[in-house]
Amino acid sequence: MGLTDLPDRADVVVVGGGIMGASTAYFLTEATDRDVLVLEKDEIASGSTGDSSAIIRHHYGPSEIYARTAAWSHDFYRAFEERTGEAIAYAPNPMVRFATEGTPSGDYVEAGADVLRALDLPVSRHEGDELDAAYPMLELDDIDFAVSDDDSAYSDGTDVAGGFARAAQNQGATVVTGVAVTDVLVEDEAIAGVETDEGTVEADEVVLAAGPWTPRLAATVGLDVPIEPMREQVVILDPPADFSEESLPDLPSGGPPGGDWYLRPDFGEGVLVATHHTGGETDPDTYDRTPDQSTLLDLTEKIGAFAPGLAEAGVQGQYCGVYSTTPDHDFVIDQAGPDGCYLACGFSGHGFKHAPAVGRLVTDLVTGAESSLVDVEFFALDRFEDDPTGHGVPDDKI
Ligand SMILES: Cc1cc2nc3c(=O)[nH]c(=O)nc-3n(C[C@H](O)[C@H](O)[C@H](O)COP(=O)(O)OP(=O)(O)OC[C@H]3O[C@@H](n4cnc5c(N)ncnc54)[C@H](O)[C@@H]3O)c2cc1C
């Protein structure tokens, strides 16, 4: 994918060929006749997107806004090939929240079930003896109840970002890889273009969708975007044969209460296990892509306690990826700074499932259409002006 020649002008430059930039280019070219140019410094999906566990769920505790954007996006994913002409990997798999009564996380799990029911999204609840019958492969002695987000699924970040980018190209977008934006150009308080390591591109509008690199670019137009890049660690297990036969087909996505790690079945008979919001701040250019030995040992112990049949699992693969974490774990989708400057960033480890909605919301911002999906004001950058924690540091790791 990509062109060797860099155009010297576009109506809209989208910086970043991750899932958010690619989705934005798709929706912009579907809804408008603007000339759209995607600039990606490396390859499509080479950032957080390529490392994503790509779980598509709708349970977000009491937050209806994310349940809505997830559900809308999931409908799009189900129809992805029909809508875009591009096939994607997709496997239905319930996402289950395990909880204990009378705890803040138990309340969060119950609240999420209520939201799902209110939105007519399939949800089931198991408690007591039913738990062992529902999840015989898991050790749930300390668990009081489980809420299953029944219609969940998982996919693949590289597949989806590539699909969006090719479909955007088919709709007229230009996608250039291997070209880095070094500066955002402003004239008379309005976007004038971008400077790249291959020359200047004039443009009227710029969408900064550069994942954990976005704050650096936003700073060139005077915007302070509070994103901490955090390193998360992933291991793909090779389950023993009896687990693969008896348990893998019914294994849900999820993890014990606390939310600092989760597992899900993987394409190709593996089991993916990943840390969640446990990593320290990192540099997206130089972070160590190999998980720490101490983390692997800790995860092995936790996995053995939660899914005993996986205690003796081998390892198929391992890597690390980067979350773009905001103080409140909420996204930044906004017009901010000079006229024509848009932000789509801060997806905090849970952006994949919302990517179609994000592309649509950014398109609505660019065209000035009032979005009927959700109130995009929730994602505005200025929430950090009065309070540096924005909506507040979340109790649960969403
Ligand atoms: C380990 C892991 C597991 C995850 N699991 C899930 C999950 O199960 N479900 C879920 O919903 N979400 C999940 N996420 C989160 C989700 O993957 C991200 O929110 C999403 O991929 C963010 O996409 P993005 O396009 O914003 O960023 P990125 O994918 O990082 O894309 C940004 C792109 O911009 C490019 N770029 C940067 N700077 C420049 C520049 N100056 N010029 C040109 N190009 C530039 C980069 O090379 C990169 O390709 C996970 C993330 C990780 C890391």
The ligand as a Tripos MOL2 file, in Angstrom:
@<TRIPOS>MOLECULE
LIG
   53    58     1     0     0
SMALL
NO_CHARGES

@<TRIPOS>ATOM
      1 C1         -1.5390   -4.7460   23.8050 C.3       1 LIG1
      2 C2         -2.7920   -3.9940   23.4240 C.ar      1 LIG1
      3 C3         -4.0280   -4.6230   23.5420 C.ar      1 LIG1
      4 C4         -5.1860   -3.9280   23.1940 C.ar      1 LIG1
      5 N1         -6.3820   -4.5800   23.2490 N.ar      1 LIG1
      6 C5         -7.5170   -3.9390   22.9030 C.ar      1 LIG1
      7 C6         -8.7610   -4.6360   22.8970 C.ar      1 LIG1
      8 O1         -8.8200   -5.8270   23.1980 O.2       1 LIG1
      9 N2         -9.8730   -3.9490   22.5240 N.ar      1 LIG1
     10 C7         -9.8400   -2.6210   22.1980 C.ar      1 LIG1
     11 O2        -10.8890   -2.0610   21.9180 O.2       1 LIG1
     12 N3         -8.6750   -1.9430   22.1810 N.ar      1 LIG1
     13 C8         -7.5200   -2.5680   22.5250 C.ar      1 LIG1
     14 N4         -6.3260   -1.9110   22.5080 N.ar      1 LIG1
     15 C9         -6.3210   -0.4750   22.1680 C.3       1 LIG1
     16 C10        -6.3450   -0.2350   20.6850 C.3       1 LIG1
     17 O3         -5.5360   -1.1540   20.0210 O.3       1 LIG1
     18 C11        -5.8860    1.2130   20.4270 C.3       1 LIG1
     19 O4         -6.7510    2.0850   21.1320 O.3       1 LIG1
     20 C12        -5.8960    1.5660   18.9580 C.3       1 LIG1
     21 O5         -5.1960    0.6250   18.1860 O.3       1 LIG1
     22 C13        -5.2950    2.9460   18.7710 C.3       1 LIG1
     23 O6         -5.1820    3.1940   17.3790 O.3       1 LIG1
     24 P1         -4.5670    4.5460   16.8510 P.3       1 LIG1
     25 O7         -4.8040    4.5640   15.3990 O.co2     1 LIG1
     26 O8         -5.0460    5.6740   17.6860 O.co2     1 LIG1
     27 O9         -2.9940    4.4430   17.2190 O.3       1 LIG1
     28 P2         -1.8130    3.6500   16.4970 P.3       1 LIG1
     29 O10        -2.2090    2.2990   16.0930 O.co2     1 LIG1
     30 O11        -0.6180    3.7800   17.3840 O.co2     1 LIG1
     31 O12        -1.5770    4.4580   15.1610 O.3       1 LIG1
     32 C14        -0.8820    5.6790   15.1040 C.3       1 LIG1
     33 C15        -0.0380    5.6570   13.8430 C.3       1 LIG1
     34 O13         0.5150    6.9360   13.6490 O.3       1 LIG1
     35 C16         1.7940    6.7740   13.0620 C.3       1 LIG1
     36 N5          2.5310    7.9970   13.3280 N.ar      1 LIG1
     37 C17         2.9430    8.4520   14.5290 C.ar      1 LIG1
     38 N6          3.5860    9.6240   14.3830 N.ar      1 LIG1
     39 C18         3.5690    9.9120   13.0680 C.ar      1 LIG1
     40 C19         4.0940   10.9830   12.3040 C.ar      1 LIG1
     41 N7          4.7470   11.9970   12.8760 N.pl3     1 LIG1
     42 N8          3.9190   10.9720   10.9660 N.ar      1 LIG1
     43 C20         3.2570    9.9500   10.3640 C.ar      1 LIG1
     44 N9          2.7520    8.8840   11.0540 N.ar      1 LIG1
     45 C21         2.9040    8.8830   12.3790 C.ar      1 LIG1
     46 C22         2.3550    5.5660   13.7880 C.3       1 LIG1
     47 O14         3.4050    4.9580   13.0830 O.3       1 LIG1
     48 C23         1.1240    4.6780   13.9220 C.3       1 LIG1
     49 O15         1.0110    3.7380   12.8650 O.3       1 LIG1
     50 C24        -5.1300   -2.5750   22.7840 C.ar      1 LIG1
     51 C25        -3.8800   -1.9510   22.6600 C.ar      1 LIG1
     52 C26        -2.7230   -2.6460   22.9610 C.ar      1 LIG1
     53 C27        -1.3940   -1.9670   22.8150 C.3       1 LIG1
@<TRIPOS>BOND
     1     1     2 1
     2     2     3 ar
     3     2    52 ar
     4     3     4 ar
     5     4     5 ar
     6     4    50 ar
     7     5     6 ar
     8     6     7 ar
     9     6    13 1
    10     7     8 2
    11     7     9 ar
    12     9    10 ar
    13    10    11 2
    14    10    12 ar
    15    12    13 ar
    16    13    14 ar
    17    14    15 1
    18    14    50 ar
    19    15    16 1
    20    16    17 1
    21    16    18 1
    22    18    19 1
    23    18    20 1
    24    20    21 1
    25    20    22 1
    26    22    23 1
    27    23    24 1
    28    24    25 2
    29    24    26 1
    30    24    27 1
    31    27    28 1
    32    28    29 2
    33    28    30 1
    34    28    31 1
    35    31    32 1
    36    32    33 1
    37    33    34 1
    38    33    48 1
    39    34    35 1
    40    35    36 1
    41    35    46 1
    42    36    37 ar
    43    36    45 ar
    44    37    38 ar
    45    38    39 ar
    46    39    40 ar
    47    39    45 ar
    48    40    41 1
    49    40    42 ar
    50    42    43 ar
    51    43    44 ar
    52    44    45 ar
    53    46    47 1
    54    46    48 1
    55    48    49 1
    56    50    51 ar
    57    51    52 ar
    58    52    53 1
@<TRIPOS>SUBSTRUCTURE
     1 LIG1         1 GROUP 0 **** ****
